[in-house]
Amino acid sequence: MEIQLWREIITPYELAVKEISVKLKHLITEHREHGLYSPIENVRGRVKTVSSILDKMQKKKIPMERLEEIEDIAGIRIICQFVEDIERVVTLIKNRSDMEVKSTKDYISHMKESGYRSYHLIVYYEVETLKGTKKLQVEVQIRTLAMNFWATIEHSLQYKYKKNIPLHIKKRLSKSADAMIILDEEMSSIRNEIMDAQNSFQIQANIVADILNSIQNLYKVASKREIVKIQDEFYRIYELNDLEKLQHFQKQLDIISEGYNTQDINRI
């Protein structure tokens, strides 16, 4: 096949990965902007190289005219903090109107013999191209940070040893997989404490952003002396690291801003 024809084949998959990545990352932003915990920690995407596609076609005996039967040309990897988050992410994807779930594989409840753990979905996703709408298959992998660390190392070793990892290394990988399970279980046991700490941090970040935006707007209407006074008070409260006092300052600043807005309306 000519190189140019391969580009035509790959480009829609690249578009699918970009679009899905943007949409899932936006979910993270939406959760955090609303002061909610996001079950998605990070999103990564990739499209198989032509050589990897050719290898798979040869291995599966798939002819060129049935290329679209390969389910993982496009891949999305979703990283979560906790095992419990994975089920929430699966539900989010299943409920989306822009993705249709074709199949699932639960390698968390049914871990592979190697120690590999992950949740896989094959979804159908449509992209718009110059030649019309294309319905593509995309593989979505959902893992915890610990699972992803293990899988990345195991993948590198599979590549190095051409899928013939020596027995002594397989045994050590198996032990490390057990350790990853324990780590995930430990993190789940203190999940509420971790989430509370992260939510508090995010709430504070949102409040600070709102305060700074309000101060910036006051520069247009308030006197320099008043602005300096407000800024000094903000820095004083910020250094106390007291969320309740920061929230109170935000409310007081909203009242001041509203007062200036009322004055502007009365002038009209």
N, C-alpha and C positions, 0 to 999 in steps of 0.2 A: 504493500500500500504506500502511496505517495505521502511524504511528510505533510503536505498541505491538507490532505484528507484527514490525517490524524488530528490536525489542529481543529478541523471542523467537528470532529467527534468529541474531543476533549473540552472545547470551549463551553458548551452548554452545562457540562458537569461543574466547571469552574464557577459559572454563574450561579448554579444551584448552591454550591458550598458558600459563596459570598452572601447570597440572600438569606440562607438559613442561619448562618453565623450572626449576621446583623440582627435578625429577628430575635434570636435567643439571647444575644447580649443586651438587647433592648429590654427583655424581660427582667434581667438583673437590675438594670437602671430603674425600671418601673417599681420593682419591689423596694429598692433602697430609697427612692424619692418619696414613697409613701410610708417610710419608716418600718417596712416589713423585712423579715428575714428572707433572703433569696436562697432557694434550694440549689440553685446553680451557682457555682463558684467561678467557673471559667469555661470558655468554649473555644475549641480549636477545630480547624477544618483542613482537609487535604484532598487532592485528586491523585489517583494512582499514576505513576509514570507509565509511559508507553511500554517500556521493557517489562514492568510488573504486570501490565495487562496482557501482554503477549505470553508471559510465563503462565499466567492463570488460564488463558485460552488453551494453551498446549496441555496443561495438566488436566483440565476438565474436558478436553476434546470439544471445545466450542468453536464452530466455524465463524468466519468474519461476519457473515450476514446475520448471525445471532448474537452479536457482541453485547447488545443491550440486556441479555440474560445475566450478565455479570452484575451481582448485586452491590458490590463495594467499590466501584470505580470512584464514586464520590463518598467521602467519609466525614462524619462530624463526631467529635469526641467532647462529651460534656463531663466536666469534673465537678464533683460534689464534696462537701466536707464530711458528711455523715452517711452511713448506709441507709438510714431512714429517708434521706433526701431523694434517693434513687427512685423509690416508688412514687414520690410526689412528681418528679420530673417525667416519669413514664406517663402518669396521668395527664400532665400538662400537654405532652405531645399528642396523646390519643384524643384529647379534646379539641385540638386545633383543626380549623376548617381548611387550612392550606396544606395539610399533610394527611396522607392516608396510610395507616399502618398495614403493611402486608404480612409481616411475621415478626415473632419475638423469640429470643433465646436467652434464658435466664441462667447465666453461668455463676450467679451468686448463690442461689439456692442449690444449684447443681454444679459445683466447681469442677473444672477440668482436672484430669489426673495430674497434669503438670503443676497445678496450683493456681492456674489462671482464673481470675474472677472478674466479671463484668456483666452488664446487661446490654444486650444488642437488640435493636429494632431495625427492620428494613422498611423504609417508608417510600411512598410514591410522592414526588414533588414536581410541579409543573413550572417550566420557565418559558418566557416569551423570547423568541428569536426572530431574525429576519425571515426565516422560513416557516414561521408559525409557532404554535405551542408544542413543547416537547415534554412528555411525561417520563421522568427519569426515576431510577431507583437510587436511594441514598442509604448508606448504612450509618446508624446512629449508635455510638457506644457510650454508655453511662457508667462512670466509675467514681470511687472515692479517690482522694489524693494518694492514699496508701496503695490502693489497687493499681493506680496508674503508674506509680513509681516501680512497683514490681513488674508490671507488664512491659514497661519500657526497657528495663534491664533484660528481661527474658527475651524480648524481641531482638535486642542487640546481640545476645548470645546465639540465638537461632540463626541470625545472619552470618555471624562469624564462623560457626561450625556447620553451616549449610544444612540446618535442621537435624544435625546429628550431634547433639550436645553430649559430652562424655558423662558417664553414669555418676561419677563423684560430684560433678557440678549440678546434675539434676537433683541429687539428694540434698545439696545445699540450697538449691532453689526451692525445693519442697519445704525445707525447714524455715526459710525466709518467708514463704507464703503463709505458713502457720503463724509466724510472728506478725505479719500484716493483719491477719484476722484478729489477733489479740489486740493490736493497736486500734483497729476500727471499733472493737468492742469497748475498749477503754474510753475512746473519744465519745462513743454513744452514751456511756455511763455518766459523763459530765456534760452532755450536750446542752442541757438547759442553762447551765452556768456560762458556757461558752457563748451561746446565743444571746443571753442577757447582756454579756459584756460587749459583744459586737453590735447589738441593737443600740445600746447606750452610746457607743462611739458614733454610730451612724446618725442618731438623733441629734447629738451634739454638733456633728459636722453640718447637718442641715440647718440647725439654728444659727450657727456662726455664719454660714453663707447668707442666710436671710438678713441677719443683722448688718453684715457688711454691705449688702445690697441697699438696705434702708439708709445707711449712713451715706453711701454714694449718692443716693437720690436727694438727700438733705443738703448736699453741697450746693445744689442749684437754688435752694430757697432760704436756707438758714444762714445766720451770721457765722463768720469764721470762729468767733469766740465760743459760740454754742457748739459748733462742730468739734472743736478741740476738747471741750468739756465732755461731750458725749463719747468721743474716742478714748479719752483718759479713763472714763468710767468703765467702758467696755474692756480695755486692757486689764484694769484692776480686777474685774469680775472673772475674766477669762483665766487669769493666773491662779485664781482660787480653785479652779477645776471643779466647780459646784454646778451641776446641771440645773438644779432648781433655781438658783440665783440667776443663771443665764437665761432661763425661760422667763423669769420675772422681768429681767432687763429687756428682753425681746418685746414683751407686752407693753412696757412703758414706752419703748421706742416706737411701737405701732401707734400709740396714742399721740405722741409728738408728731409723727408723720401725718396722721389723720387730721390733726389741727392745721397743719400747713395746707393740706388738700382742701379743707373747708374754706380757708382764707382765699385760696385761688378761685374757688367757685363763687364766693361772694363778690369778687372783683369783676366777674364776667357780667 
